[in-house]
Amino acid sequence: MNRTIEYFNEHAEKQFREAFEIKDRTTQDLFLSHVKEGGHILDLGCGSGRDTAYFLSKGYTVDAIDGAEKLCRLASEYLRQPVRVMEFRELCAENEYDGIYASASIMHLPYEELKYLFPKMIWALKEDGVLYASFKYGDFEGYDHGRYFTWLKEDRIRELTKDLPCEILETGRFGKETEELYGFSWIYVLLKKKTETR
């Protein structure tokens, strides 16, 4: 088990509790605006299950997974549905999801592992499926307070996706008002899997 997953297991109750202090739904609504109504979503790194619950309330079918067993247990109890314990590298679905939501989750992988995960995520999407992923904005990579982080900027996102059968619908930044206070803001990318040509 890697150190980041150990961290989330050790701090599961705190992470679960603090997740519900965030009330804003902007990123979830942006994602859902591109997912077909009632579609099948993968919440990749679901943590507390807060986002999964929101997607379920909007009529979507959601598979929720996380690498931290204790967080999965708490999320399962909250959602009243199973949350699968699975590390990101174990993803092996094919043409299964209308949307994949990876909010502040896959940023805990090294950049070299992201190179392998992005093709897997695109492969797991149905044609015209969408992927939302968010990262801390910047150039840092390494451990910080017990967890591994890969921060990204636009150029590195383009590098990760340039050879994949997808198009970038948009990228953007949020939380810029926190840069002075916390030293970081966020960047997100919204991708769409390209329809195969016959």
DAQUI-V84142 format. One line per field, one symbol per residue. psi: psi as a letter, one per 20 degrees, with the letter a starting at -180 (. if undefined). A space follows every 10 residues. Layout:
BEGIN
psi=???
END
This chain:
BEGIN
psi=prhghgghgh kghgggghhi ioipjghghg ghiipqpjrp qonolidijg hgggghhjjq ppppqqiogh hggghggghk qqppopqhii pkqplhqhqp omokgiijqq hhhhhhhghg gghiqrpjqq ppqqqqpajq papoliqqqo qqrhhhghhh ihjqmrqogq qrqrkhiigh gijqaqqqpo qppqpqp.
END
